[in-house]
Amino acid sequence: MKPGSIISNVVQWNQLGVCEGRYLLPSGIPTEPGERMQREADSIPAPPGHLSASLGTQSSVSSSPAADSAERSGLVSHAGLLIVNADDWGRDRDTTDRTFECFLRGAISSVSAMVFMEDSERAAAIALGRGIDAGLHLNFTTPFSAPSCPVQLVQRQRELAAYLRHHRLAMVVFHPGLIRSFEYVMAAQLEEFSRLYGAAAGRLDGHHHMHLCANVLLGRLLPPGTIVRRNFSFQPGEKSFGNRLYRKAVDCLLARRHHLADFFFSLPPLEPSGRLQQIFSLARNSVVEVETHPLRPEEYRFLTEGEIFRWAGDCPIAPRYAVRSHGNASR
């Protein structure tokens, strides 16, 4: 299948309406923006270097740092949401610990969790104990590193990674010979997430954004009705017209069966400052997801030293991931 074939499949789609003022949590339960969205969180634990020791404590129901910050800043006064989501939760111990510190400072709303990785088990225990909003970070490209990962799964994923990383356009070309491998690796990750987190994944995205590859999209492998990360948002002139048209077509395809944020951006580059100001200003009236990787030093400093709050101004960071509800995104 040629890359342009996806676009030809969506020329007849109608634009979906938005239910004004209502948001959908990953569980599928709609909430009014005036409701206070809470996490189960304990008092601030020991520093990240001692995370394992803090897991044995009994968690009490209280607001998270981000929820407290949002309430003080008047979250309900805005029609939109600023969601800061940290990727790669559970990839390794350093990534988990740095991300957790950002959570404790109220600098992130949610995490995207990797399964079958070396720190997946501990990360899941932390998220459950501390009430961290976690979605599934599908991984088709980076080798599974958990010691207990099944050999067949490792082999199937290696097969997918070899194809997807062979060429930058591989993700937009449907490969019929890999249908079974995609189904197998996808199903294994969904099942493992449910085992670790005690519930099915209500929100999904992808490592290297491969949840948007042709085999996943056209194979309809993403569970319907879930929240799914859209393509990066670009202004006219930032990318070619063909590039933006393709991304728009994919987002339209996603919106038929899933719930999406209104805009999606990467936190870096941090300069020029006008870029971040524009992104954060969009969150006053739209649901904006900002992706971050706290393991990267410049992003870690930005999140933990208070810069993100200075740039966000009176637009608070959402206490968890939520999107506007769509009436028919579940077919």
Contacts in CASP RR format, 6 or more apart in sequence:
PFRMAT RR
TARGET T0000
AUTHOR 0000-0000-0000
METHOD contacts of the structure
MODEL  1
MKPGSIISNVVQWNQLGVCEGRYLLPSGIPTEPGERMQREADSIPAPPGH
LSASLGTQSSVSSSPAADSAERSGLVSHAGLLIVNADDWGRDRDTTDRTF
ECFLRGAISSVSAMVFMEDSERAAAIALGRGIDAGLHLNFTTPFSAPSCP
VQLVQRQRELAAYLRHHRLAMVVFHPGLIRSFEYVMAAQLEEFSRLYGAA
AGRLDGHHHMHLCANVLLGRLLPPGTIVRRNFSFQPGEKSFGNRLYRKAV
DCLLARRHHLADFFFSLPPLEPSGRLQQIFSLARNSVVEVETHPLRPEEY
RFLTEGEIFRWAGDCPIAPRYAVRSHGNASR
1 173 0 8 1.000
1 174 0 8 1.000
1 214 0 8 1.000
1 218 0 8 1.000
2 173 0 8 1.000
3 169 0 8 1.000
3 172 0 8 1.000
3 173 0 8 1.000
3 246 0 8 1.000
4 172 0 8 1.000
4 246 0 8 1.000
5 174 0 8 1.000
6 172 0 8 1.000
6 214 0 8 1.000
6 217 0 8 1.000
6 218 0 8 1.000
6 246 0 8 1.000
6 249 0 8 1.000
6 250 0 8 1.000
6 253 0 8 1.000
7 245 0 8 1.000
7 246 0 8 1.000
7 249 0 8 1.000
9 249 0 8 1.000
9 253 0 8 1.000
10 249 0 8 1.000
10 252 0 8 1.000
10 253 0 8 1.000
13 252 0 8 1.000
13 253 0 8 1.000
13 256 0 8 1.000
15 252 0 8 1.000
16 255 0 8 1.000
16 256 0 8 1.000
16 326 0 8 1.000
16 327 0 8 1.000
16 328 0 8 1.000
16 329 0 8 1.000
17 326 0 8 1.000
17 327 0 8 1.000
18 324 0 8 1.000
18 326 0 8 1.000
19 30 0 8 1.000
19 324 0 8 1.000
19 325 0 8 1.000
19 326 0 8 1.000
19 327 0 8 1.000
20 324 0 8 1.000
21 32 0 8 1.000
21 33 0 8 1.000
21 79 0 8 1.000
21 324 0 8 1.000
22 30 0 8 1.000
22 31 0 8 1.000
22 32 0 8 1.000
22 33 0 8 1.000
22 324 0 8 1.000
22 325 0 8 1.000
23 30 0 8 1.000
23 31 0 8 1.000
23 32 0 8 1.000
23 33 0 8 1.000
23 81 0 8 1.000
23 287 0 8 1.000
23 322 0 8 1.000
23 323 0 8 1.000
23 324 0 8 1.000
23 325 0 8 1.000
24 30 0 8 1.000
24 31 0 8 1.000
24 227 0 8 1.000
24 259 0 8 1.000
24 322 0 8 1.000
24 323 0 8 1.000
24 324 0 8 1.000
24 325 0 8 1.000
24 326 0 8 1.000
25 31 0 8 1.000
25 37 0 8 1.000
25 320 0 8 1.000
25 321 0 8 1.000
25 322 0 8 1.000
26 133 0 8 1.000
26 135 0 8 1.000
26 201 0 8 1.000
26 202 0 8 1.000
26 203 0 8 1.000
26 226 0 8 1.000
26 227 0 8 1.000
26 321 0 8 1.000
26 322 0 8 1.000
27 199 0 8 1.000
27 202 0 8 1.000
28 202 0 8 1.000
28 225 0 8 1.000
30 325 0 8 1.000
31 37 0 8 1.000
31 322 0 8 1.000
33 75 0 8 1.000
33 76 0 8 1.000
33 79 0 8 1.000
33 80 0 8 1.000
34 75 0 8 1.000
34 76 0 8 1.000
36 63 0 8 1.000
36 67 0 8 1.000
36 71 0 8 1.000
37 67 0 8 1.000
37 318 0 8 1.000
37 319 0 8 1.000
37 320 0 8 1.000
37 322 0 8 1.000
38 61 0 8 1.000
38 62 0 8 1.000
38 63 0 8 1.000
38 64 0 8 1.000
38 67 0 8 1.000
38 319 0 8 1.000
39 63 0 8 1.000
39 64 0 8 1.000
39 67 0 8 1.000
39 130 0 8 1.000
39 131 0 8 1.000
39 132 0 8 1.000
39 133 0 8 1.000
39 319 0 8 1.000
39 320 0 8 1.000
40 59 0 8 1.000
40 60 0 8 1.000
40 61 0 8 1.000
40 62 0 8 1.000
40 129 0 8 1.000
40 130 0 8 1.000
40 131 0 8 1.000
41 59 0 8 1.000
41 62 0 8 1.000
41 63 0 8 1.000
41 64 0 8 1.000
41 65 0 8 1.000
41 130 0 8 1.000
41 131 0 8 1.000
42 54 0 8 1.000
42 57 0 8 1.000
42 58 0 8 1.000
42 59 0 8 1.000
42 60 0 8 1.000
42 62 0 8 1.000
42 129 0 8 1.000
42 130 0 8 1.000
43 60 0 8 1.000
43 62 0 8 1.000
44 65 0 8 1.000
44 104 0 8 1.000
45 51 0 8 1.000
45 54 0 8 1.000
45 57 0 8 1.000
45 104 0 8 1.000
45 130 0 8 1.000
46 53 0 8 1.000
46 54 0 8 1.000
47 101 0 8 1.000
48 97 0 8 1.000
48 98 0 8 1.000
48 100 0 8 1.000
48 101 0 8 1.000
49 97 0 8 1.000
51 96 0 8 1.000
51 97 0 8 1.000
51 100 0 8 1.000
51 122 0 8 1.000
51 126 0 8 1.000
52 122 0 8 1.000
55 122 0 8 1.000
55 125 0 8 1.000
55 126 0 8 1.000
55 129 0 8 1.000
59 129 0 8 1.000
59 130 0 8 1.000
59 131 0 8 1.000
63 71 0 8 1.000
63 319 0 8 1.000
64 103 0 8 1.000
64 106 0 8 1.000
64 130 0 8 1.000
64 131 0 8 1.000
64 319 0 8 1.000
64 320 0 8 1.000
65 103 0 8 1.000
65 104 0 8 1.000
65 105 0 8 1.000
65 106 0 8 1.000
66 103 0 8 1.000
66 106 0 8 1.000
66 107 0 8 1.000
66 108 0 8 1.000
66 109 0 8 1.000
66 317 0 8 1.000
66 318 0 8 1.000
66 319 0 8 1.000
66 320 0 8 1.000
67 319 0 8 1.000
67 320 0 8 1.000
69 106 0 8 1.000
69 309 0 8 1.000
69 316 0 8 1.000
69 317 0 8 1.000
70 316 0 8 1.000
70 317 0 8 1.000
70 318 0 8 1.000
70 319 0 8 1.000
72 316 0 8 1.000
73 314 0 8 1.000
73 315 0 8 1.000
73 316 0 8 1.000
74 316 0 8 1.000
75 316 0 8 1.000
75 318 0 8 1.000
75 319 0 8 1.000
78 283 0 8 1.000
78 284 0 8 1.000
78 285 0 8 1.000
78 315 0 8 1.000
78 316 0 8 1.000
79 284 0 8 1.000
79 285 0 8 1.000
80 283 0 8 1.000
80 284 0 8 1.000
80 285 0 8 1.000
80 286 0 8 1.000
80 287 0 8 1.000
80 288 0 8 1.000
81 283 0 8 1.000
81 287 0 8 1.000
81 288 0 8 1.000
81 318 0 8 1.000
81 322 0 8 1.000
82 109 0 8 1.000
82 280 0 8 1.000
82 283 0 8 1.000
82 288 0 8 1.000
82 290 0 8 1.000
82 312 0 8 1.000
82 315 0 8 1.000
82 316 0 8 1.000
82 317 0 8 1.000
82 318 0 8 1.000
83 109 0 8 1.000
83 110 0 8 1.000
83 261 0 8 1.000
83 287 0 8 1.000
83 288 0 8 1.000
83 289 0 8 1.000
83 290 0 8 1.000
83 317 0 8 1.000
83 318 0 8 1.000
83 321 0 8 1.000
83 322 0 8 1.000
84 107 0 8 1.000
84 108 0 8 1.000
84 109 0 8 1.000
84 110 0 8 1.000
84 267 0 8 1.000
84 290 0 8 1.000
84 292 0 8 1.000
84 303 0 8 1.000
84 308 0 8 1.000
84 317 0 8 1.000
84 318 0 8 1.000
85 108 0 8 1.000
85 109 0 8 1.000
85 110 0 8 1.000
85 111 0 8 1.000
85 112 0 8 1.000
85 205 0 8 1.000
85 289 0 8 1.000
85 290 0 8 1.000
85 291 0 8 1.000
85 292 0 8 1.000
85 321 0 8 1.000
86 99 0 8 1.000
86 102 0 8 1.000
86 103 0 8 1.000
86 108 0 8 1.000
86 110 0 8 1.000
86 111 0 8 1.000
86 112 0 8 1.000
86 292 0 8 1.000
86 293 0 8 1.000
86 294 0 8 1.000
87 111 0 8 1.000
87 112 0 8 1.000
87 137 0 8 1.000
87 205 0 8 1.000
87 207 0 8 1.000
87 291 0 8 1.000
87 292 0 8 1.000
87 293 0 8 1.000
88 95 0 8 1.000
88 99 0 8 1.000
88 112 0 8 1.000
88 114 0 8 1.000
88 137 0 8 1.000
88 207 0 8 1.000
88 293 0 8 1.000
88 295 0 8 1.000
89 95 0 8 1.000
89 96 0 8 1.000
89 99 0 8 1.000
89 111 0 8 1.000
89 112 0 8 1.000
89 113 0 8 1.000
89 114 0 8 1.000
89 123 0 8 1.000
89 127 0 8 1.000
89 132 0 8 1.000
89 134 0 8 1.000
89 137 0 8 1.000
90 96 0 8 1.000
90 113 0 8 1.000
90 114 0 8 1.000
90 117 0 8 1.000
90 118 0 8 1.000
90 119 0 8 1.000
90 120 0 8 1.000
90 122 0 8 1.000
90 123 0 8 1.000
90 124 0 8 1.000
91 114 0 8 1.000
91 117 0 8 1.000
91 118 0 8 1.000
91 119 0 8 1.000
91 142 0 8 1.000
91 145 0 8 1.000
92 117 0 8 1.000
92 118 0 8 1.000
92 119 0 8 1.000
92 145 0 8 1.000
93 118 0 8 1.000
93 119 0 8 1.000
93 122 0 8 1.000
94 295 0 8 1.000
95 119 0 8 1.000
95 293 0 8 1.000
95 294 0 8 1.000
95 295 0 8 1.000
96 119 0 8 1.000
96 122 0 8 1.000
96 123 0 8 1.000
96 126 0 8 1.000
98 294 0 8 1.000
98 295 0 8 1.000
98 300 0 8 1.000
99 108 0 8 1.000
99 111 0 8 1.000
99 294 0 8 1.000
99 295 0 8 1.000
100 126 0 8 1.000
100 130 0 8 1.000
100 132 0 8 1.000
101 294 0 8 1.000
101 304 0 8 1.000
102 108 0 8 1.000
102 292 0 8 1.000
102 294 0 8 1.000
102 300 0 8 1.000
102 303 0 8 1.000
102 304 0 8 1.000
103 111 0 8 1.000
103 130 0 8 1.000
103 132 0 8 1.000
105 303 0 8 1.000
105 304 0 8 1.000
105 306 0 8 1.000
106 317 0 8 1.000
107 303 0 8 1.000
107 304 0 8 1.000
107 306 0 8 1.000
107 308 0 8 1.000
107 309 0 8 1.000
107 317 0 8 1.000
108 292 0 8 1.000
108 294 0 8 1.000
108 303 0 8 1.000
108 317 0 8 1.000
109 133 0 8 1.000
109 317 0 8 1.000
109 318 0 8 1.000
109 319 0 8 1.000
109 320 0 8 1.000
109 321 0 8 1.000
110 132 0 8 1.000
110 133 0 8 1.000
110 134 0 8 1.000
110 135 0 8 1.000
110 203 0 8 1.000
110 320 0 8 1.000
110 321 0 8 1.000
111 127 0 8 1.000
111 132 0 8 1.000
111 133 0 8 1.000
111 134 0 8 1.000
111 135 0 8 1.000
112 134 0 8 1.000
112 135 0 8 1.000
112 136 0 8 1.000
112 137 0 8 1.000
112 203 0 8 1.000
112 205 0 8 1.000
112 206 0 8 1.000
113 120 0 8 1.000
113 123 0 8 1.000
113 124 0 8 1.000
113 127 0 8 1.000
113 134 0 8 1.000
113 135 0 8 1.000
113 136 0 8 1.000
113 137 0 8 1.000
113 193 0 8 1.000
113 196 0 8 1.000
113 197 0 8 1.000
114 120 0 8 1.000
114 137 0 8 1.000
114 139 0 8 1.000
114 207 0 8 1.000
115 136 0 8 1.000
115 139 0 8 1.000
115 146 0 8 1.000
115 189 0 8 1.000
115 192 0 8 1.000
115 193 0 8 1.000
115 196 0 8 1.000
116 139 0 8 1.000
116 144 0 8 1.000
116 145 0 8 1.000
116 146 0 8 1.000
116 149 0 8 1.000
116 153 0 8 1.000
116 188 0 8 1.000
116 189 0 8 1.000
116 192 0 8 1.000
117 139 0 8 1.000
117 144 0 8 1.000
117 145 0 8 1.000
117 146 0 8 1.000
118 145 0 8 1.000
118 146 0 8 1.000
118 147 0 8 1.000
120 146 0 8 1.000
120 192 0 8 1.000
120 196 0 8 1.000
121 146 0 8 1.000
121 196 0 8 1.000
124 134 0 8 1.000
124 196 0 8 1.000
124 197 0 8 1.000
126 132 0 8 1.000
127 134 0 8 1.000
127 197 0 8 1.000
128 197 0 8 1.000
128 198 0 8 1.000
133 320 0 8 1.000
133 321 0 8 1.000
134 197 0 8 1.000
135 193 0 8 1.000
135 201 0 8 1.000
135 202 0 8 1.000
135 203 0 8 1.000
135 204 0 8 1.000
135 205 0 8 1.000
135 321 0 8 1.000
136 189 0 8 1.000
136 190 0 8 1.000
136 193 0 8 1.000
136 201 0 8 1.000
136 202 0 8 1.000
136 203 0 8 1.000
136 204 0 8 1.000
136 205 0 8 1.000
137 205 0 8 1.000
137 206 0 8 1.000
137 207 0 8 1.000
138 186 0 8 1.000
138 189 0 8 1.000
138 204 0 8 1.000
138 205 0 8 1.000
138 206 0 8 1.000
138 207 0 8 1.000
138 210 0 8 1.000
138 211 0 8 1.000
138 216 0 8 1.000
139 157 0 8 1.000
139 189 0 8 1.000
139 206 0 8 1.000
139 207 0 8 1.000
139 210 0 8 1.000
140 157 0 8 1.000
140 160 0 8 1.000
140 161 0 8 1.000
140 164 0 8 1.000
140 182 0 8 1.000
140 185 0 8 1.000
140 206 0 8 1.000
140 207 0 8 1.000
140 208 0 8 1.000
140 210 0 8 1.000
140 213 0 8 1.000
141 160 0 8 1.000
141 161 0 8 1.000
141 164 0 8 1.000
141 165 0 8 1.000
141 207 0 8 1.000
141 208 0 8 1.000
141 210 0 8 1.000
142 161 0 8 1.000
142 207 0 8 1.000
142 208 0 8 1.000
143 154 0 8 1.000
143 157 0 8 1.000
143 158 0 8 1.000
143 161 0 8 1.000
144 153 0 8 1.000
144 154 0 8 1.000
144 157 0 8 1.000
150 188 0 8 1.000
153 184 0 8 1.000
153 185 0 8 1.000
153 188 0 8 1.000
156 181 0 8 1.000
156 184 0 8 1.000
156 185 0 8 1.000
157 185 0 8 1.000
159 178 0 8 1.000
159 181 0 8 1.000
160 178 0 8 1.000
160 181 0 8 1.000
160 182 0 8 1.000
160 185 0 8 1.000
163 170 0 8 1.000
163 175 0 8 1.000
163 178 0 8 1.000
164 170 0 8 1.000
164 171 0 8 1.000
164 208 0 8 1.000
164 210 0 8 1.000
164 213 0 8 1.000
170 213 0 8 1.000
171 209 0 8 1.000
171 210 0 8 1.000
171 212 0 8 1.000
171 213 0 8 1.000
171 214 0 8 1.000
172 213 0 8 1.000
172 214 0 8 1.000
172 246 0 8 1.000
173 214 0 8 1.000
174 214 0 8 1.000
174 215 0 8 1.000
174 218 0 8 1.000
175 214 0 8 1.000
175 215 0 8 1.000
178 215 0 8 1.000
179 215 0 8 1.000
179 219 0 8 1.000
182 215 0 8 1.000
182 216 0 8 1.000
182 219 0 8 1.000
182 221 0 8 1.000
183 221 0 8 1.000
186 216 0 8 1.000
186 221 0 8 1.000
190 200 0 8 1.000
190 201 0 8 1.000
190 223 0 8 1.000
193 200 0 8 1.000
193 201 0 8 1.000
194 200 0 8 1.000
194 201 0 8 1.000
200 223 0 8 1.000
201 223 0 8 1.000
201 226 0 8 1.000
202 223 0 8 1.000
202 226 0 8 1.000
202 227 0 8 1.000
203 226 0 8 1.000
203 227 0 8 1.000
203 228 0 8 1.000
203 321 0 8 1.000
204 211 0 8 1.000
204 222 0 8 1.000
204 223 0 8 1.000
204 226 0 8 1.000
204 227 0 8 1.000
204 228 0 8 1.000
204 229 0 8 1.000
205 211 0 8 1.000
205 228 0 8 1.000
205 229 0 8 1.000
206 212 0 8 1.000
206 229 0 8 1.000
209 229 0 8 1.000
209 231 0 8 1.000
210 216 0 8 1.000
211 222 0 8 1.000
211 228 0 8 1.000
211 229 0 8 1.000
212 231 0 8 1.000
212 250 0 8 1.000
212 254 0 8 1.000
215 221 0 8 1.000
216 222 0 8 1.000
217 250 0 8 1.000
217 253 0 8 1.000
217 254 0 8 1.000
220 257 0 8 1.000
222 228 0 8 1.000
222 254 0 8 1.000
222 257 0 8 1.000
222 258 0 8 1.000
224 257 0 8 1.000
224 258 0 8 1.000
224 329 0 8 1.000
224 330 0 8 1.000
224 331 0 8 1.000
225 257 0 8 1.000
225 258 0 8 1.000
225 259 0 8 1.000
225 329 0 8 1.000
225 330 0 8 1.000
226 258 0 8 1.000
226 259 0 8 1.000
227 258 0 8 1.000
227 259 0 8 1.000
227 260 0 8 1.000
227 321 0 8 1.000
227 323 0 8 1.000
228 254 0 8 1.000
228 258 0 8 1.000
228 259 0 8 1.000
228 260 0 8 1.000
229 260 0 8 1.000
229 261 0 8 1.000
229 264 0 8 1.000
229 289 0 8 1.000
229 291 0 8 1.000
230 251 0 8 1.000
230 254 0 8 1.000
230 260 0 8 1.000
230 261 0 8 1.000
230 264 0 8 1.000
231 247 0 8 1.000
231 248 0 8 1.000
231 250 0 8 1.000
231 251 0 8 1.000
231 264 0 8 1.000
232 247 0 8 1.000
232 264 0 8 1.000
232 265 0 8 1.000
232 266 0 8 1.000
233 263 0 8 1.000
233 264 0 8 1.000
233 265 0 8 1.000
234 243 0 8 1.000
234 244 0 8 1.000
234 247 0 8 1.000
236 244 0 8 1.000
239 247 0 8 1.000
251 260 0 8 1.000
254 260 0 8 1.000
255 326 0 8 1.000
255 329 0 8 1.000
256 328 0 8 1.000
256 329 0 8 1.000
256 331 0 8 1.000
257 329 0 8 1.000
257 330 0 8 1.000
257 331 0 8 1.000
258 329 0 8 1.000
259 323 0 8 1.000
259 324 0 8 1.000
259 325 0 8 1.000
259 326 0 8 1.000
259 329 0 8 1.000
260 323 0 8 1.000
261 287 0 8 1.000
261 288 0 8 1.000
261 289 0 8 1.000
261 323 0 8 1.000
262 282 0 8 1.000
262 286 0 8 1.000
262 287 0 8 1.000
262 288 0 8 1.000
262 323 0 8 1.000
262 324 0 8 1.000
263 279 0 8 1.000
263 282 0 8 1.000
263 286 0 8 1.000
263 287 0 8 1.000
263 288 0 8 1.000
263 289 0 8 1.000
264 288 0 8 1.000
264 289 0 8 1.000
264 291 0 8 1.000
265 279 0 8 1.000
265 288 0 8 1.000
265 289 0 8 1.000
265 290 0 8 1.000
265 291 0 8 1.000
266 290 0 8 1.000
266 291 0 8 1.000
266 292 0 8 1.000
267 290 0 8 1.000
267 291 0 8 1.000
267 292 0 8 1.000
267 299 0 8 1.000
267 302 0 8 1.000
268 296 0 8 1.000
268 298 0 8 1.000
268 299 0 8 1.000
269 275 0 8 1.000
270 276 0 8 1.000
270 298 0 8 1.000
270 299 0 8 1.000
270 302 0 8 1.000
273 311 0 8 1.000
276 311 0 8 1.000
277 311 0 8 1.000
279 288 0 8 1.000
279 290 0 8 1.000
280 288 0 8 1.000
280 311 0 8 1.000
280 312 0 8 1.000
280 313 0 8 1.000
280 315 0 8 1.000
281 315 0 8 1.000
282 288 0 8 1.000
283 312 0 8 1.000
283 315 0 8 1.000
284 315 0 8 1.000
287 322 0 8 1.000
287 323 0 8 1.000
287 324 0 8 1.000
289 321 0 8 1.000
292 299 0 8 1.000
292 303 0 8 1.000
293 299 0 8 1.000
294 300 0 8 1.000
294 303 0 8 1.000
301 307 0 8 1.000
302 308 0 8 1.000
308 317 0 8 1.000
309 317 0 8 1.000
END
